[in-house]
């Protein structure tokens, strides 16, 4: 019977072409608007590293005090003094500091024109902590960190730009006038969002071109290419004075394997801040935080406000489309009251009437879903008109979104059809037979 009802549903699409067209268009446009905005929201709000998001933490220490901090919250990054103190203490299984740098790159070989590149100064633990995949080679060792080694890891795209499609491990290139040896080439690695870059506001920027040792960057006095937040009167006369100041620019991350490890590290942060208070460096009670990846993204408000608003508006539009669909389905079903009366008089149960009309509604939903799928594909081309380019590029139509589009259209239409189907199932056979 279900196959028969499906055939009836296909026939009903042609029976009232005007009503059918209106319903299919309402469902198609409504589901397309919802799926387009959802694809953007999904891209910017997902868990960037689901396998380790509960094990990666960023420590925060209030080095500004209650009069200058962020409404009771510590600064989002660390000063050089606090950052190096945490690294020396080494209370985590893995740890890294990082900050954004911009360099002029002079490749070896025949190419002589320098090119600009954006990257990060990090510690060697950065790569296993954040599960960076490698095409060639690997990251560097702790000995390289300690020895301020002139080594560098390139992204696959930047490696292709500089050396071509070859294994460049062992090759040299010049960054800001100093030679570096390539030790690894990372595969395409583009987290959405880039949680470790949230402090600099680069959560949705293009992947980094390179990574070099933090210690090497400090030794060569590479300036930060990211944020540098300070409070009070700061002495910028020398680099050493700036490093001793309360300016925060170094982003710390630690890997803690269990809840017990996280609790111990939090105690260590409290103890460290208390020591700074006793030493007279802090004139306030310890104020520290230890947040994992998802907590950090929430605190930093990484998900753009406009994506939430646009998704809400699109869902509201979809609801309006469904309300209109309810009225159209009711008109479509009640036009067949005579047919329903005859079927009921011949012994058809109300459940059969329900099945018939709900399956017909599912057929309408399927047609609307196909239209919505086409409109979604077209709408993806115009996402850049609504969102910033670095966010718009993240939206794409994949198999899961295609399946969700069709399923949403069918399920929503079936739900919208319950009231019209209920009205149709409660048609009085005797009255219909008498009136006809």
N, C-alpha and C positions, 0 to 999 in steps of 0.2 A: 504493500500500500504506500509506503514512503516514496518508492520510485514513481508510483502513479501520481502522488501528490506533487512531486517535483516536476513531473511533466505538465500537470495543471498549472503550476507556478510559472513555467516557461510560456505557456499559452496565455496566461493572464497578463504577461508583460505586453502582449500585442493587443489585448482586448480593449484596454483604455490607454492608448498611447500618450495622451496628454498628461493624465495623472501619473503614469509610470515615469515619464520623462522628468516631471517635477520632483518626484521622490528620488529618482536616481541622481539627479543633479544636486538635490539638497544633501543627500548622504555623501556623494562624491566630494563636493566642495567642503563640507564640514569635516570629513575624516582627513582630507588632504591638508587643510589648514592645521589640524591638530598634529598630524604626523610630521609635517615640516618643522614646526616649532619644537616638537618633542625630540626630533633628531638632533637639533642644536642643544637643547637642554640635556639630553643624554650624554652628548659629547663633553660638555663642560662640567657635569656634576658627577661623573662616574668615579669609581675608586681607581686611581691611577696605578696602584701596585697592590692588588687584592691579596696576593700571597704573603705580603710582609707589612701591610699597612698597620697592623697591630703590634709590630715589633720595632718599627722605626719611630724615634721620638726626637723632638727638638727641645732642648732645655732653654729656659729663659731665666735671667737673673736681673732683678731690678737694680740698675746702677744709677738711676736718676732720682729716686726718692719720691715720696707721696706728693710733693709740690710740683713735680715736673713730669711724672710718668703719665701713662695713657689711661686716665680714669681708674687708677688702682692696678692696672695691668703693667707688667714689666715690658721693656722694649722688645721688639720682635726679633732682634738680633743681639749679638754680644759685642762688647768692646774688645779690643785686641788683648788687653790685660786679662779679662775674664775668659776669653776664648782659649788663650794659651794655657791658662791655669787648668782648665778642664782637660785639655789635651795631655798635659803633663801628668795629671792624676790618673788618667786611663782607667776609669771605673766601668767602662762598657766593653763588651766583647769586640765591637768594632766602633770606630768613631771617625768623623771627618769634620773639617771646617771647609767652607767654600765661599768664594766671592767672585762676582763677574769681572772679567777683564776684556779689553779690546786691544788687539795687537795688529801690527803691520807684518805681513808674512811675505818673505822672499824665498820662493821655492828654489831648490837646486836645479841644475841643468840649464837648458837653453833659455828658459823664461827668466827675464830680468826685471819685469815690472812688479812692484809690490802690490799686494791685495789686502784689504782689511778683513779681519775675522773676529768673531765674538766667541768667547769660551768661558771656562771656569777654572779657577785655581782651586785644587782639591787635594785631599790626602789619598793615598793608595787604597784605603778601605772603601772609598766611594764606590768603586766598581762592583765588588761583591755585595755591598750593602744594598745598592739600588738595582742589582741584577742586570748590569749593563751587558748586552750580548756582544761578542767579538767575532768579526769576520777573519781578521788576522791578528796574531800576537795576543797580548793581554795587557793588563794594567801594570803598574810598577810596584815594587816591594817597599816594605818599611825602611829597608836600608837606603833606598833611593830617596825616601822622604827625609830621613835623618841626614843624608849626605847632600841634600839640595841638588839632586841630580838633574842634568839638562835633558830630560826626557819628555815626551809628549804622546798623547793618544789622540788620534784624529777620528772624526766621524766619517762614515762611509762616503757621504756626499762630498765632504771637503777633500777627502783623499782622492776621489775621482777628479775633482776640480784641479788639484795641485799636481798629482802624479799620474792621473789616468787610472784605468781599471787594472791596477797591479797591486801586488803585495808590497807595500812600502816599508814594512818593518825593517829596521836597520838603516833606512835612508835618513838623510838630514835635511832640515829646512831651517830657515832663519826667522825668528820671532823677535821683533823689536831690536834687531841688530845682534842677536845672540843665537848661536847654532844649537839646535835640539835634535836628538835622535828619536825617531819614531819607534815606539815599542809596541804599539797596538793600533788597530783600526776597528772601531766599534761599528756593528751593524746598525741599520736604521733603527733608532731608538727615540721615540717621540711620545712621551707620556702625556696623557690628557686628564687633568692639568699637570703641569710640571710643578709639583708641590714644593720642591726644593728651591724654586725660583720665585715663589709667591712674595717674598719680602721685597724683591726688586720690581714687582709688578710684571714679571715676564712669564706668567703661568701658561700663556697660550702662544708664545712666540715660537719661531722656528727652532728646531733642535740646535744645540751648540755645535760649533765647528771643531773645537778641540778642548782638551783638558790637560793641564800641566800641574806639577807639584806646587802646593801652597807654599811650602818652604822656599822653593826656588823663586816664586813670584815675589815673596817678601824680601828675599836676598837681593833681587834686582829692582826692588822698589816699584813694582807694578801698581799703579793706582787702581782703585775700584771703579768699575764701569757701572756699578749699581747704586743703590741708595747709600747715603751716609748721613745718619741722623744724630744730631748733637743737642745738648742742653747747656745753658749757661754761657759764660764767656770762655771761649776755647782759644788756646794758643796754637795758631797754625803757622808759626814762624819757621818751624822745622818739622820734618817728618816724624822724628822721635817724639816731639811734643804732641803731635796729633795721635800717635800710637798710645801715648800714656793718658790721653783724654778719655772722656766718657762717650765719645762718638761710637755708635754701633753700626757695624757694616759686615761683620763676619757671621755667617750663618752656620750654626752647629747642628749636626745630626749624630745620633747614637743609635746603635742596635742593641736591644735588650730582649733576650729570648723568652722571658716569662714574666708573669705579673710580679713574682717575688723580686726578680732583677730590677724591674721598674720601680718597685717600692724602695729598694736599696739605693737606687740612683737618686730618687727623690730625696731620701734622707741625706745623701751626700751633698746635694745642692743646698739643702737647708743648712747643713753644717758649714759648707763653704761660705755662704752668705753671712752666717753668724760669725765666722772667723774674720770676715772683712769688717763687720760691725765692731768687733772687739779691737781690731787693729786701727780703728778710726777712719777707715776709708769710706764706710757707709755709716750714716748717722740715723739710720732707720732700721726697723725690724726686718728680718729676712722676708723677702717677697719673691718667690720663685714659682715657676710652672714647668711641667713636663707633659707635653702633648704629643699624641701619636699623629699619624698622617691625616686621618679623617677629622680629628679634632682641630688640627692646625688649619685645614682647608676651611672649616666652618668659622673659625676665629678670624681668618684673613678675608672672609667674604669673597672667596675666589669665584664662585658662581655669579656671573654678571646679573644685576638686578633686571635688566631688560629681557633676559631669557625667561625668567620666572613670569614677568608681566605678560610677555607675548604668549607664553604657553597657557596662562590663565584666560587671556582674551580668546585664544583659539578654541579652548575647551568650552567656553561660554557660547561661542558661535556654533559649535557642534551641537550643544544642547538645544539651542534655538532651532537648528535644522531638524533635530529629532522631534521636537514638539510639533513643528510643521508636518513632519512625516506622519506623526500619529493622526493628525486631522485628515491627511490625504489617504492613509490606509483605512481610516474609518469610513470615509466617503466611498472608497473603492469596494470595501467589503459589504457595506450596507446596500449598495446598488444590486447586490446579488441575494437580497433577502428572499425573493421568490424561490430561487434555486435552493437556498438553505432550507426553506420550509418544506419543499418537496423531499429533500434528502432526509430530513428529520421525520417526516410522515412515513417514509419507507423504512424507517427503523434505524437510521444512523444515530449513533450516540453523540452527545455533545463533545466527548473527547476526540471523536473523529473530525468534527468541525474545527476544534482547536488545532489538531495536527495539520489539517489541510491549509488553514490560513497562516499558521506560523511557518510552515515550509514555504508557502508562497512569499511570505515576508522575507524569509532567508534568501530566496531567489532574487528579490529586489535588492536586498543588502549585498549580495554577491555582485550584481551589476553595478551598484553604487561603489563597491570596493574596487572593482576594475577601473572605473572612471577615476576614483580617488587615487589609485596607484599611478595612473597616467598624469594626473594633476600634481601629485607629489614629485614625480620625476621632473616635471617642468618647473615646479616651484623651487626645487633645489638649485636651479640655475640663477634664481633671483634672491637667494638668501643673503648675498652680499649687500643688497640694498637696505636690509633691515639691521644687520649686525656688522661689527667690525671685521675687517678682512681676516685677521688671525683667528677669529672665532668662526666665521662663515666657512672657512676652508675645512673645518672639522666635520661639518655635516655631510653625510653621504647616504645614499640609498643602498642598503645591503639586503641580504636574504631575510634577516630577522625583521627588518623594518617592513619589507614587502609582506611577509607573513602577518605581521601585526596589523598592517593596514587592512588587509582582507578580513582578518578575524574580527577586528574592531567594527568594521562596517557591518558584517553579518550579525554579530552578537548584539550590537546596538539596535539594529533594525528589528531583530526578533524581540528584544525587550520592549521596543516601542510598539510592537504589534500586539502585545498582550491585551491591552484594553480594547482595541478594535476587534480582536478575535473573541474576547469575552462577550462583547455586544452581539457579534454575529452568532455565537453559540447559543445565546439566549433569545434568539428570534422564536416567536410562537408559531408553530406549524399551522395550527387551525386558522389563526388570523390571516396568515399569508395565503393559505389556500382559498379562503373565503374572499379576500380582496382581489385575488387573481382570477 
